[in-house]
Amino acid sequence: MVAEWLRSERMINIVYAEELDHPSYEEAVDHVFRLVKQLGNIKNIGVDASNPELIISLKTKVDENSNWQYIQEKIQYYKKKNLDIAQAFIVCSLVFNTQSISFMSSHSKRLLDDSRGLIAINPKFSKLITALRGAVFNEYKLDKEESPHNDLTDCFQMLTTFFKFKSSGGY
């Protein structure tokens, strides 16, 4: 999934949203870099932190330090200082734990429900629309058995973490 911030409209525009059907490791990496090349100007790439090999491969491809110890130390430093990790890395590992899942779910819901219409999703991304409309949550955790296209929902939630509310309620 790829999104852009449309500053003049004050809106997040979903540029690309597709599911890959059980891709191989190589297919996933190649797909990401086809998108980077096709769309250009990609600021961040969010990756589930449970796959360090993928993170290292992607970091190597974008010429970012891929030393796992360095990555972990920098993440801890940014966490300790309450800094935005997206400012430090292009390839950002995102942890799915109880706290982060709760935040991602509530944050993405807040964006979707905002009366200002902060999210623009082209109707051609029908699977994403179906995923978001049909998502079933139990205590802010996505029920993957009951939710259609749950990978798209997870991806959408990861993506929204890159967009922050300012203290005044704006973006």
Chimera marker file (.cmm) of the C-alpha trace (Angstrom):
<marker_set name="trace">
<marker id="1" x="0.000" y="0.000" z="0.000" r="1" g="1" b="0" radius="0.5"/>
<marker id="2" x="1.260" y="3.444" z="-0.887" r="1" g="1" b="0" radius="0.5"/>
<marker id="3" x="-0.172" y="6.791" z="0.213" r="1" g="1" b="0" radius="0.5"/>
<marker id="4" x="0.687" y="10.422" z="-0.227" r="1" g="1" b="0" radius="0.5"/>
<marker id="5" x="-0.130" y="13.489" z="1.823" r="1" g="1" b="0" radius="0.5"/>
<marker id="6" x="-1.946" y="16.026" z="-0.326" r="1" g="1" b="0" radius="0.5"/>
<marker id="7" x="-0.997" y="19.191" z="1.518" r="1" g="1" b="0" radius="0.5"/>
<marker id="8" x="-3.370" y="21.550" z="-0.304" r="1" g="1" b="0" radius="0.5"/>
<marker id="9" x="-6.368" y="19.250" z="0.309" r="1" g="1" b="0" radius="0.5"/>
<marker id="10" x="-5.116" y="18.218" z="3.768" r="1" g="1" b="0" radius="0.5"/>
<marker id="11" x="-5.822" y="14.634" z="2.866" r="1" g="1" b="0" radius="0.5"/>
<marker id="12" x="-4.141" y="11.234" z="2.733" r="1" g="1" b="0" radius="0.5"/>
<marker id="13" x="-4.537" y="9.810" z="-0.763" r="1" g="1" b="0" radius="0.5"/>
<marker id="14" x="-4.167" y="6.063" z="-1.220" r="1" g="1" b="0" radius="0.5"/>
<marker id="15" x="-2.091" y="5.719" z="-4.383" r="1" g="1" b="0" radius="0.5"/>
<marker id="16" x="-1.709" y="1.935" z="-4.458" r="1" g="1" b="0" radius="0.5"/>
<marker id="17" x="-3.416" y="-0.872" z="-2.533" r="1" g="1" b="0" radius="0.5"/>
<marker id="18" x="-3.144" y="-4.477" z="-3.649" r="1" g="1" b="0" radius="0.5"/>
<marker id="19" x="-2.691" y="-7.864" z="-2.033" r="1" g="1" b="0" radius="0.5"/>
<marker id="20" x="-0.078" y="-10.293" z="-3.248" r="1" g="1" b="0" radius="0.5"/>
<marker id="21" x="-1.238" y="-13.903" z="-3.129" r="1" g="1" b="0" radius="0.5"/>
<marker id="22" x="1.399" y="-15.779" z="-1.102" r="1" g="1" b="0" radius="0.5"/>
<marker id="23" x="4.433" y="-14.174" z="-2.758" r="1" g="1" b="0" radius="0.5"/>
<marker id="24" x="7.874" y="-15.631" z="-2.350" r="1" g="1" b="0" radius="0.5"/>
<marker id="25" x="10.414" y="-13.599" z="-0.431" r="1" g="1" b="0" radius="0.5"/>
<marker id="26" x="12.081" y="-12.488" z="-3.676" r="1" g="1" b="0" radius="0.5"/>
<marker id="27" x="8.740" y="-11.586" z="-5.288" r="1" g="1" b="0" radius="0.5"/>
<marker id="28" x="7.838" y="-9.400" z="-2.300" r="1" g="1" b="0" radius="0.5"/>
<marker id="29" x="11.161" y="-7.512" z="-2.396" r="1" g="1" b="0" radius="0.5"/>
<marker id="30" x="10.983" y="-7.112" z="-6.183" r="1" g="1" b="0" radius="0.5"/>
<marker id="31" x="7.371" y="-5.895" z="-5.969" r="1" g="1" b="0" radius="0.5"/>
<marker id="32" x="8.276" y="-3.215" z="-3.422" r="1" g="1" b="0" radius="0.5"/>
<marker id="33" x="11.076" y="-1.939" z="-5.622" r="1" g="1" b="0" radius="0.5"/>
<marker id="34" x="8.963" y="-1.948" z="-8.760" r="1" g="1" b="0" radius="0.5"/>
<marker id="35" x="6.579" y="0.336" z="-6.847" r="1" g="1" b="0" radius="0.5"/>
<marker id="36" x="9.425" y="2.545" z="-5.630" r="1" g="1" b="0" radius="0.5"/>
<marker id="37" x="10.712" y="2.880" z="-9.184" r="1" g="1" b="0" radius="0.5"/>
<marker id="38" x="7.234" y="3.365" z="-10.692" r="1" g="1" b="0" radius="0.5"/>
<marker id="39" x="5.923" y="5.848" z="-8.124" r="1" g="1" b="0" radius="0.5"/>
<marker id="40" x="9.170" y="7.548" z="-7.119" r="1" g="1" b="0" radius="0.5"/>
<marker id="41" x="9.706" y="9.804" z="-4.110" r="1" g="1" b="0" radius="0.5"/>
<marker id="42" x="8.860" y="7.141" z="-1.523" r="1" g="1" b="0" radius="0.5"/>
<marker id="43" x="9.696" y="8.588" z="1.892" r="1" g="1" b="0" radius="0.5"/>
<marker id="44" x="9.160" y="5.509" z="4.072" r="1" g="1" b="0" radius="0.5"/>
<marker id="45" x="8.626" y="1.788" z="3.664" r="1" g="1" b="0" radius="0.5"/>
<marker id="46" x="6.853" y="0.150" z="6.609" r="1" g="1" b="0" radius="0.5"/>
<marker id="47" x="7.617" y="-3.505" z="7.249" r="1" g="1" b="0" radius="0.5"/>
<marker id="48" x="6.340" y="-5.898" z="9.909" r="1" g="1" b="0" radius="0.5"/>
<marker id="49" x="9.221" y="-6.195" z="12.400" r="1" g="1" b="0" radius="0.5"/>
<marker id="50" x="8.719" y="-9.953" z="12.666" r="1" g="1" b="0" radius="0.5"/>
<marker id="51" x="10.651" y="-10.385" z="9.404" r="1" g="1" b="0" radius="0.5"/>
<marker id="52" x="14.202" y="-9.074" z="9.982" r="1" g="1" b="0" radius="0.5"/>
<marker id="53" x="15.530" y="-10.716" z="6.801" r="1" g="1" b="0" radius="0.5"/>
<marker id="54" x="13.077" y="-8.701" z="4.693" r="1" g="1" b="0" radius="0.5"/>
<marker id="55" x="13.945" y="-5.513" z="6.564" r="1" g="1" b="0" radius="0.5"/>
<marker id="56" x="17.673" y="-6.089" z="5.991" r="1" g="1" b="0" radius="0.5"/>
<marker id="57" x="17.125" y="-6.836" z="2.286" r="1" g="1" b="0" radius="0.5"/>
<marker id="58" x="15.027" y="-3.715" z="1.785" r="1" g="1" b="0" radius="0.5"/>
<marker id="59" x="17.493" y="-1.542" z="3.708" r="1" g="1" b="0" radius="0.5"/>
<marker id="60" x="20.336" y="-2.875" z="1.570" r="1" g="1" b="0" radius="0.5"/>
<marker id="61" x="18.400" y="-2.050" z="-1.613" r="1" g="1" b="0" radius="0.5"/>
<marker id="62" x="17.793" y="1.558" z="-0.514" r="1" g="1" b="0" radius="0.5"/>
<marker id="63" x="21.418" y="1.915" z="0.601" r="1" g="1" b="0" radius="0.5"/>
<marker id="64" x="20.488" y="2.269" z="4.262" r="1" g="1" b="0" radius="0.5"/>
<marker id="65" x="22.565" y="0.796" z="7.115" r="1" g="1" b="0" radius="0.5"/>
<marker id="66" x="21.354" y="-2.811" z="7.392" r="1" g="1" b="0" radius="0.5"/>
<marker id="67" x="23.349" y="-3.884" z="10.455" r="1" g="1" b="0" radius="0.5"/>
<marker id="68" x="20.706" y="-5.449" z="12.711" r="1" g="1" b="0" radius="0.5"/>
<marker id="69" x="22.364" y="-4.380" z="15.970" r="1" g="1" b="0" radius="0.5"/>
<marker id="70" x="22.630" y="-0.779" z="14.713" r="1" g="1" b="0" radius="0.5"/>
<marker id="71" x="18.970" y="-0.828" z="13.674" r="1" g="1" b="0" radius="0.5"/>
<marker id="72" x="17.842" y="-2.139" z="17.061" r="1" g="1" b="0" radius="0.5"/>
<marker id="73" x="19.973" y="0.390" z="18.982" r="1" g="1" b="0" radius="0.5"/>
<marker id="74" x="18.655" y="3.280" z="16.904" r="1" g="1" b="0" radius="0.5"/>
<marker id="75" x="15.050" y="2.110" z="17.377" r="1" g="1" b="0" radius="0.5"/>
<marker id="76" x="15.573" y="1.932" z="21.149" r="1" g="1" b="0" radius="0.5"/>
<marker id="77" x="17.166" y="5.386" z="21.198" r="1" g="1" b="0" radius="0.5"/>
<marker id="78" x="14.271" y="6.912" z="19.241" r="1" g="1" b="0" radius="0.5"/>
<marker id="79" x="11.741" y="5.133" z="21.455" r="1" g="1" b="0" radius="0.5"/>
<marker id="80" x="13.468" y="6.308" z="24.642" r="1" g="1" b="0" radius="0.5"/>
<marker id="81" x="13.546" y="9.921" z="23.386" r="1" g="1" b="0" radius="0.5"/>
<marker id="82" x="9.964" y="9.645" z="22.056" r="1" g="1" b="0" radius="0.5"/>
<marker id="83" x="11.152" y="10.529" z="18.539" r="1" g="1" b="0" radius="0.5"/>
<marker id="84" x="9.537" y="9.516" z="15.247" r="1" g="1" b="0" radius="0.5"/>
<marker id="85" x="11.455" y="6.548" z="13.814" r="1" g="1" b="0" radius="0.5"/>
<marker id="86" x="10.196" y="7.478" z="10.327" r="1" g="1" b="0" radius="0.5"/>
<marker id="87" x="12.544" y="10.465" z="10.515" r="1" g="1" b="0" radius="0.5"/>
<marker id="88" x="15.531" y="8.155" z="11.049" r="1" g="1" b="0" radius="0.5"/>
<marker id="89" x="14.908" y="5.405" z="8.515" r="1" g="1" b="0" radius="0.5"/>
<marker id="90" x="13.483" y="4.906" z="5.062" r="1" g="1" b="0" radius="0.5"/>
<marker id="91" x="12.690" y="1.254" z="5.847" r="1" g="1" b="0" radius="0.5"/>
<marker id="92" x="10.844" y="1.285" z="9.169" r="1" g="1" b="0" radius="0.5"/>
<marker id="93" x="10.189" y="-1.894" z="11.111" r="1" g="1" b="0" radius="0.5"/>
<marker id="94" x="6.792" y="-1.776" z="12.791" r="1" g="1" b="0" radius="0.5"/>
<marker id="95" x="6.128" y="-4.036" z="15.753" r="1" g="1" b="0" radius="0.5"/>
<marker id="96" x="2.778" y="-5.747" z="16.154" r="1" g="1" b="0" radius="0.5"/>
<marker id="97" x="2.341" y="-6.115" z="19.908" r="1" g="1" b="0" radius="0.5"/>
<marker id="98" x="-0.634" y="-5.437" z="22.169" r="1" g="1" b="0" radius="0.5"/>
<marker id="99" x="0.209" y="-1.759" z="22.611" r="1" g="1" b="0" radius="0.5"/>
<marker id="100" x="1.033" y="-1.019" z="18.971" r="1" g="1" b="0" radius="0.5"/>
<marker id="101" x="-1.976" y="-2.977" z="17.658" r="1" g="1" b="0" radius="0.5"/>
<marker id="102" x="-4.260" y="-0.979" z="19.913" r="1" g="1" b="0" radius="0.5"/>
<marker id="103" x="-2.672" y="2.290" z="18.764" r="1" g="1" b="0" radius="0.5"/>
<marker id="104" x="-2.744" y="1.361" z="15.061" r="1" g="1" b="0" radius="0.5"/>
<marker id="105" x="-6.398" y="0.305" z="15.239" r="1" g="1" b="0" radius="0.5"/>
<marker id="106" x="-7.601" y="3.364" z="17.118" r="1" g="1" b="0" radius="0.5"/>
<marker id="107" x="-5.452" y="5.748" z="15.052" r="1" g="1" b="0" radius="0.5"/>
<marker id="108" x="-6.627" y="4.375" z="11.702" r="1" g="1" b="0" radius="0.5"/>
<marker id="109" x="-10.246" y="4.447" z="12.919" r="1" g="1" b="0" radius="0.5"/>
<marker id="110" x="-9.795" y="8.054" z="14.038" r="1" g="1" b="0" radius="0.5"/>
<marker id="111" x="-8.495" y="8.988" z="10.580" r="1" g="1" b="0" radius="0.5"/>
<marker id="112" x="-11.314" y="7.160" z="8.792" r="1" g="1" b="0" radius="0.5"/>
<marker id="113" x="-14.018" y="8.606" z="11.054" r="1" g="1" b="0" radius="0.5"/>
<marker id="114" x="-12.730" y="12.183" z="10.995" r="1" g="1" b="0" radius="0.5"/>
<marker id="115" x="-15.445" y="14.500" z="9.663" r="1" g="1" b="0" radius="0.5"/>
<marker id="116" x="-12.896" y="16.369" z="7.518" r="1" g="1" b="0" radius="0.5"/>
<marker id="117" x="-12.571" y="13.344" z="5.206" r="1" g="1" b="0" radius="0.5"/>
<marker id="118" x="-8.864" y="12.818" z="5.762" r="1" g="1" b="0" radius="0.5"/>
<marker id="119" x="-8.595" y="9.618" z="3.707" r="1" g="1" b="0" radius="0.5"/>
<marker id="120" x="-9.182" y="9.401" z="-0.063" r="1" g="1" b="0" radius="0.5"/>
<marker id="121" x="-9.513" y="5.887" z="-1.467" r="1" g="1" b="0" radius="0.5"/>
<marker id="122" x="-10.084" y="5.503" z="-5.186" r="1" g="1" b="0" radius="0.5"/>
<marker id="123" x="-12.992" y="3.089" z="-5.888" r="1" g="1" b="0" radius="0.5"/>
<marker id="124" x="-10.604" y="0.999" z="-8.011" r="1" g="1" b="0" radius="0.5"/>
<marker id="125" x="-9.147" y="-0.231" z="-4.701" r="1" g="1" b="0" radius="0.5"/>
<marker id="126" x="-12.321" y="-2.197" z="-4.006" r="1" g="1" b="0" radius="0.5"/>
<marker id="127" x="-10.542" y="-4.876" z="-1.961" r="1" g="1" b="0" radius="0.5"/>
<marker id="128" x="-9.232" y="-2.208" z="0.434" r="1" g="1" b="0" radius="0.5"/>
<marker id="129" x="-12.687" y="-0.665" z="0.736" r="1" g="1" b="0" radius="0.5"/>
<marker id="130" x="-14.183" y="-4.113" z="1.387" r="1" g="1" b="0" radius="0.5"/>
<marker id="131" x="-11.424" y="-4.839" z="3.911" r="1" g="1" b="0" radius="0.5"/>
<marker id="132" x="-12.028" y="-1.644" z="5.872" r="1" g="1" b="0" radius="0.5"/>
<marker id="133" x="-15.822" y="-1.944" z="5.789" r="1" g="1" b="0" radius="0.5"/>
<marker id="134" x="-15.758" y="-5.614" z="6.758" r="1" g="1" b="0" radius="0.5"/>
<marker id="135" x="-13.000" y="-5.513" z="9.379" r="1" g="1" b="0" radius="0.5"/>
<marker id="136" x="-14.005" y="-7.138" z="12.651" r="1" g="1" b="0" radius="0.5"/>
<marker id="137" x="-12.154" y="-6.094" z="15.790" r="1" g="1" b="0" radius="0.5"/>
<marker id="138" x="-12.079" y="-7.679" z="19.225" r="1" g="1" b="0" radius="0.5"/>
<marker id="139" x="-10.669" y="-5.252" z="21.788" r="1" g="1" b="0" radius="0.5"/>
<marker id="140" x="-8.879" y="-3.241" z="19.045" r="1" g="1" b="0" radius="0.5"/>
<marker id="141" x="-7.326" y="-6.394" z="17.575" r="1" g="1" b="0" radius="0.5"/>
<marker id="142" x="-8.269" y="-7.387" z="14.044" r="1" g="1" b="0" radius="0.5"/>
<marker id="143" x="-10.077" y="-10.745" z="13.920" r="1" g="1" b="0" radius="0.5"/>
<marker id="144" x="-8.333" y="-12.209" z="10.900" r="1" g="1" b="0" radius="0.5"/>
<marker id="145" x="-10.728" y="-15.158" z="10.625" r="1" g="1" b="0" radius="0.5"/>
<marker id="146" x="-13.776" y="-12.881" z="10.362" r="1" g="1" b="0" radius="0.5"/>
<marker id="147" x="-12.285" y="-10.020" z="8.335" r="1" g="1" b="0" radius="0.5"/>
<marker id="148" x="-12.000" y="-9.966" z="4.540" r="1" g="1" b="0" radius="0.5"/>
<marker id="149" x="-8.619" y="-9.064" z="3.023" r="1" g="1" b="0" radius="0.5"/>
<marker id="150" x="-7.056" y="-8.815" z="6.473" r="1" g="1" b="0" radius="0.5"/>
<marker id="151" x="-3.572" y="-8.225" z="5.046" r="1" g="1" b="0" radius="0.5"/>
<marker id="152" x="-4.839" y="-5.002" z="3.473" r="1" g="1" b="0" radius="0.5"/>
<marker id="153" x="-6.373" y="-3.941" z="6.793" r="1" g="1" b="0" radius="0.5"/>
<marker id="154" x="-3.096" y="-4.641" z="8.609" r="1" g="1" b="0" radius="0.5"/>
<marker id="155" x="-1.200" y="-2.746" z="5.925" r="1" g="1" b="0" radius="0.5"/>
<marker id="156" x="-3.600" y="0.202" z="6.143" r="1" g="1" b="0" radius="0.5"/>
<marker id="157" x="-3.129" y="0.346" z="9.907" r="1" g="1" b="0" radius="0.5"/>
<marker id="158" x="0.656" y="0.271" z="9.521" r="1" g="1" b="0" radius="0.5"/>
<marker id="159" x="0.490" y="2.983" z="6.869" r="1" g="1" b="0" radius="0.5"/>
<marker id="160" x="-1.598" y="5.327" z="9.030" r="1" g="1" b="0" radius="0.5"/>
<marker id="161" x="1.097" y="5.338" z="11.725" r="1" g="1" b="0" radius="0.5"/>
<marker id="162" x="3.161" y="7.538" z="9.386" r="1" g="1" b="0" radius="0.5"/>
<marker id="163" x="0.497" y="10.282" z="9.622" r="1" g="1" b="0" radius="0.5"/>
<marker id="164" x="0.333" y="12.050" z="12.974" r="1" g="1" b="0" radius="0.5"/>
<marker id="165" x="-2.273" y="14.320" z="14.512" r="1" g="1" b="0" radius="0.5"/>
<marker id="166" x="-0.855" y="17.574" z="15.824" r="1" g="1" b="0" radius="0.5"/>
<marker id="167" x="-1.826" y="18.546" z="19.353" r="1" g="1" b="0" radius="0.5"/>
<marker id="168" x="-4.298" y="21.062" z="17.934" r="1" g="1" b="0" radius="0.5"/>
<marker id="169" x="-6.171" y="18.229" z="16.206" r="1" g="1" b="0" radius="0.5"/>
<marker id="170" x="-4.919" y="19.028" z="12.703" r="1" g="1" b="0" radius="0.5"/>
<marker id="171" x="-2.250" y="17.394" z="10.587" r="1" g="1" b="0" radius="0.5"/>
<link id1="1" id2="2" r="1" g="1" b="0" radius="0.2"/>
<link id1="2" id2="3" r="1" g="1" b="0" radius="0.2"/>
<link id1="3" id2="4" r="1" g="1" b="0" radius="0.2"/>
<link id1="4" id2="5" r="1" g="1" b="0" radius="0.2"/>
<link id1="5" id2="6" r="1" g="1" b="0" radius="0.2"/>
<link id1="6" id2="7" r="1" g="1" b="0" radius="0.2"/>
<link id1="7" id2="8" r="1" g="1" b="0" radius="0.2"/>
<link id1="8" id2="9" r="1" g="1" b="0" radius="0.2"/>
<link id1="9" id2="10" r="1" g="1" b="0" radius="0.2"/>
<link id1="10" id2="11" r="1" g="1" b="0" radius="0.2"/>
<link id1="11" id2="12" r="1" g="1" b="0" radius="0.2"/>
<link id1="12" id2="13" r="1" g="1" b="0" radius="0.2"/>
<link id1="13" id2="14" r="1" g="1" b="0" radius="0.2"/>
<link id1="14" id2="15" r="1" g="1" b="0" radius="0.2"/>
<link id1="15" id2="16" r="1" g="1" b="0" radius="0.2"/>
<link id1="16" id2="17" r="1" g="1" b="0" radius="0.2"/>
<link id1="17" id2="18" r="1" g="1" b="0" radius="0.2"/>
<link id1="18" id2="19" r="1" g="1" b="0" radius="0.2"/>
<link id1="19" id2="20" r="1" g="1" b="0" radius="0.2"/>
<link id1="20" id2="21" r="1" g="1" b="0" radius="0.2"/>
<link id1="21" id2="22" r="1" g="1" b="0" radius="0.2"/>
<link id1="22" id2="23" r="1" g="1" b="0" radius="0.2"/>
<link id1="23" id2="24" r="1" g="1" b="0" radius="0.2"/>
<link id1="24" id2="25" r="1" g="1" b="0" radius="0.2"/>
<link id1="25" id2="26" r="1" g="1" b="0" radius="0.2"/>
<link id1="26" id2="27" r="1" g="1" b="0" radius="0.2"/>
<link id1="27" id2="28" r="1" g="1" b="0" radius="0.2"/>
<link id1="28" id2="29" r="1" g="1" b="0" radius="0.2"/>
<link id1="29" id2="30" r="1" g="1" b="0" radius="0.2"/>
<link id1="30" id2="31" r="1" g="1" b="0" radius="0.2"/>
<link id1="31" id2="32" r="1" g="1" b="0" radius="0.2"/>
<link id1="32" id2="33" r="1" g="1" b="0" radius="0.2"/>
<link id1="33" id2="34" r="1" g="1" b="0" radius="0.2"/>
<link id1="34" id2="35" r="1" g="1" b="0" radius="0.2"/>
<link id1="35" id2="36" r="1" g="1" b="0" radius="0.2"/>
<link id1="36" id2="37" r="1" g="1" b="0" radius="0.2"/>
<link id1="37" id2="38" r="1" g="1" b="0" radius="0.2"/>
<link id1="38" id2="39" r="1" g="1" b="0" radius="0.2"/>
<link id1="39" id2="40" r="1" g="1" b="0" radius="0.2"/>
<link id1="40" id2="41" r="1" g="1" b="0" radius="0.2"/>
<link id1="41" id2="42" r="1" g="1" b="0" radius="0.2"/>
<link id1="42" id2="43" r="1" g="1" b="0" radius="0.2"/>
<link id1="43" id2="44" r="1" g="1" b="0" radius="0.2"/>
<link id1="44" id2="45" r="1" g="1" b="0" radius="0.2"/>
<link id1="45" id2="46" r="1" g="1" b="0" radius="0.2"/>
<link id1="46" id2="47" r="1" g="1" b="0" radius="0.2"/>
<link id1="47" id2="48" r="1" g="1" b="0" radius="0.2"/>
<link id1="48" id2="49" r="1" g="1" b="0" radius="0.2"/>
<link id1="49" id2="50" r="1" g="1" b="0" radius="0.2"/>
<link id1="50" id2="51" r="1" g="1" b="0" radius="0.2"/>
<link id1="51" id2="52" r="1" g="1" b="0" radius="0.2"/>
<link id1="52" id2="53" r="1" g="1" b="0" radius="0.2"/>
<link id1="53" id2="54" r="1" g="1" b="0" radius="0.2"/>
<link id1="54" id2="55" r="1" g="1" b="0" radius="0.2"/>
<link id1="55" id2="56" r="1" g="1" b="0" radius="0.2"/>
<link id1="56" id2="57" r="1" g="1" b="0" radius="0.2"/>
<link id1="57" id2="58" r="1" g="1" b="0" radius="0.2"/>
<link id1="58" id2="59" r="1" g="1" b="0" radius="0.2"/>
<link id1="59" id2="60" r="1" g="1" b="0" radius="0.2"/>
<link id1="60" id2="61" r="1" g="1" b="0" radius="0.2"/>
<link id1="61" id2="62" r="1" g="1" b="0" radius="0.2"/>
<link id1="62" id2="63" r="1" g="1" b="0" radius="0.2"/>
<link id1="63" id2="64" r="1" g="1" b="0" radius="0.2"/>
<link id1="64" id2="65" r="1" g="1" b="0" radius="0.2"/>
<link id1="65" id2="66" r="1" g="1" b="0" radius="0.2"/>
<link id1="66" id2="67" r="1" g="1" b="0" radius="0.2"/>
<link id1="67" id2="68" r="1" g="1" b="0" radius="0.2"/>
<link id1="68" id2="69" r="1" g="1" b="0" radius="0.2"/>
<link id1="69" id2="70" r="1" g="1" b="0" radius="0.2"/>
<link id1="70" id2="71" r="1" g="1" b="0" radius="0.2"/>
<link id1="71" id2="72" r="1" g="1" b="0" radius="0.2"/>
<link id1="72" id2="73" r="1" g="1" b="0" radius="0.2"/>
<link id1="73" id2="74" r="1" g="1" b="0" radius="0.2"/>
<link id1="74" id2="75" r="1" g="1" b="0" radius="0.2"/>
<link id1="75" id2="76" r="1" g="1" b="0" radius="0.2"/>
<link id1="76" id2="77" r="1" g="1" b="0" radius="0.2"/>
<link id1="77" id2="78" r="1" g="1" b="0" radius="0.2"/>
<link id1="78" id2="79" r="1" g="1" b="0" radius="0.2"/>
<link id1="79" id2="80" r="1" g="1" b="0" radius="0.2"/>
<link id1="80" id2="81" r="1" g="1" b="0" radius="0.2"/>
<link id1="81" id2="82" r="1" g="1" b="0" radius="0.2"/>
<link id1="82" id2="83" r="1" g="1" b="0" radius="0.2"/>
<link id1="83" id2="84" r="1" g="1" b="0" radius="0.2"/>
<link id1="84" id2="85" r="1" g="1" b="0" radius="0.2"/>
<link id1="85" id2="86" r="1" g="1" b="0" radius="0.2"/>
<link id1="86" id2="87" r="1" g="1" b="0" radius="0.2"/>
<link id1="87" id2="88" r="1" g="1" b="0" radius="0.2"/>
<link id1="88" id2="89" r="1" g="1" b="0" radius="0.2"/>
<link id1="89" id2="90" r="1" g="1" b="0" radius="0.2"/>
<link id1="90" id2="91" r="1" g="1" b="0" radius="0.2"/>
<link id1="91" id2="92" r="1" g="1" b="0" radius="0.2"/>
<link id1="92" id2="93" r="1" g="1" b="0" radius="0.2"/>
<link id1="93" id2="94" r="1" g="1" b="0" radius="0.2"/>
<link id1="94" id2="95" r="1" g="1" b="0" radius="0.2"/>
<link id1="95" id2="96" r="1" g="1" b="0" radius="0.2"/>
<link id1="96" id2="97" r="1" g="1" b="0" radius="0.2"/>
<link id1="97" id2="98" r="1" g="1" b="0" radius="0.2"/>
<link id1="98" id2="99" r="1" g="1" b="0" radius="0.2"/>
<link id1="99" id2="100" r="1" g="1" b="0" radius="0.2"/>
<link id1="100" id2="101" r="1" g="1" b="0" radius="0.2"/>
<link id1="101" id2="102" r="1" g="1" b="0" radius="0.2"/>
<link id1="102" id2="103" r="1" g="1" b="0" radius="0.2"/>
<link id1="103" id2="104" r="1" g="1" b="0" radius="0.2"/>
<link id1="104" id2="105" r="1" g="1" b="0" radius="0.2"/>
<link id1="105" id2="106" r="1" g="1" b="0" radius="0.2"/>
<link id1="106" id2="107" r="1" g="1" b="0" radius="0.2"/>
<link id1="107" id2="108" r="1" g="1" b="0" radius="0.2"/>
<link id1="108" id2="109" r="1" g="1" b="0" radius="0.2"/>
<link id1="109" id2="110" r="1" g="1" b="0" radius="0.2"/>
<link id1="110" id2="111" r="1" g="1" b="0" radius="0.2"/>
<link id1="111" id2="112" r="1" g="1" b="0" radius="0.2"/>
<link id1="112" id2="113" r="1" g="1" b="0" radius="0.2"/>
<link id1="113" id2="114" r="1" g="1" b="0" radius="0.2"/>
<link id1="114" id2="115" r="1" g="1" b="0" radius="0.2"/>
<link id1="115" id2="116" r="1" g="1" b="0" radius="0.2"/>
<link id1="116" id2="117" r="1" g="1" b="0" radius="0.2"/>
<link id1="117" id2="118" r="1" g="1" b="0" radius="0.2"/>
<link id1="118" id2="119" r="1" g="1" b="0" radius="0.2"/>
<link id1="119" id2="120" r="1" g="1" b="0" radius="0.2"/>
<link id1="120" id2="121" r="1" g="1" b="0" radius="0.2"/>
<link id1="121" id2="122" r="1" g="1" b="0" radius="0.2"/>
<link id1="122" id2="123" r="1" g="1" b="0" radius="0.2"/>
<link id1="123" id2="124" r="1" g="1" b="0" radius="0.2"/>
<link id1="124" id2="125" r="1" g="1" b="0" radius="0.2"/>
<link id1="125" id2="126" r="1" g="1" b="0" radius="0.2"/>
<link id1="126" id2="127" r="1" g="1" b="0" radius="0.2"/>
<link id1="127" id2="128" r="1" g="1" b="0" radius="0.2"/>
<link id1="128" id2="129" r="1" g="1" b="0" radius="0.2"/>
<link id1="129" id2="130" r="1" g="1" b="0" radius="0.2"/>
<link id1="130" id2="131" r="1" g="1" b="0" radius="0.2"/>
<link id1="131" id2="132" r="1" g="1" b="0" radius="0.2"/>
<link id1="132" id2="133" r="1" g="1" b="0" radius="0.2"/>
<link id1="133" id2="134" r="1" g="1" b="0" radius="0.2"/>
<link id1="134" id2="135" r="1" g="1" b="0" radius="0.2"/>
<link id1="135" id2="136" r="1" g="1" b="0" radius="0.2"/>
<link id1="136" id2="137" r="1" g="1" b="0" radius="0.2"/>
<link id1="137" id2="138" r="1" g="1" b="0" radius="0.2"/>
<link id1="138" id2="139" r="1" g="1" b="0" radius="0.2"/>
<link id1="139" id2="140" r="1" g="1" b="0" radius="0.2"/>
<link id1="140" id2="141" r="1" g="1" b="0" radius="0.2"/>
<link id1="141" id2="142" r="1" g="1" b="0" radius="0.2"/>
<link id1="142" id2="143" r="1" g="1" b="0" radius="0.2"/>
<link id1="143" id2="144" r="1" g="1" b="0" radius="0.2"/>
<link id1="144" id2="145" r="1" g="1" b="0" radius="0.2"/>
<link id1="145" id2="146" r="1" g="1" b="0" radius="0.2"/>
<link id1="146" id2="147" r="1" g="1" b="0" radius="0.2"/>
<link id1="147" id2="148" r="1" g="1" b="0" radius="0.2"/>
<link id1="148" id2="149" r="1" g="1" b="0" radius="0.2"/>
<link id1="149" id2="150" r="1" g="1" b="0" radius="0.2"/>
<link id1="150" id2="151" r="1" g="1" b="0" radius="0.2"/>
<link id1="151" id2="152" r="1" g="1" b="0" radius="0.2"/>
<link id1="152" id2="153" r="1" g="1" b="0" radius="0.2"/>
<link id1="153" id2="154" r="1" g="1" b="0" radius="0.2"/>
<link id1="154" id2="155" r="1" g="1" b="0" radius="0.2"/>
<link id1="155" id2="156" r="1" g="1" b="0" radius="0.2"/>
<link id1="156" id2="157" r="1" g="1" b="0" radius="0.2"/>
<link id1="157" id2="158" r="1" g="1" b="0" radius="0.2"/>
<link id1="158" id2="159" r="1" g="1" b="0" radius="0.2"/>
<link id1="159" id2="160" r="1" g="1" b="0" radius="0.2"/>
<link id1="160" id2="161" r="1" g="1" b="0" radius="0.2"/>
<link id1="161" id2="162" r="1" g="1" b="0" radius="0.2"/>
<link id1="162" id2="163" r="1" g="1" b="0" radius="0.2"/>
<link id1="163" id2="164" r="1" g="1" b="0" radius="0.2"/>
<link id1="164" id2="165" r="1" g="1" b="0" radius="0.2"/>
<link id1="165" id2="166" r="1" g="1" b="0" radius="0.2"/>
<link id1="166" id2="167" r="1" g="1" b="0" radius="0.2"/>
<link id1="167" id2="168" r="1" g="1" b="0" radius="0.2"/>
<link id1="168" id2="169" r="1" g="1" b="0" radius="0.2"/>
<link id1="169" id2="170" r="1" g="1" b="0" radius="0.2"/>
<link id1="170" id2="171" r="1" g="1" b="0" radius="0.2"/>
</marker_set>
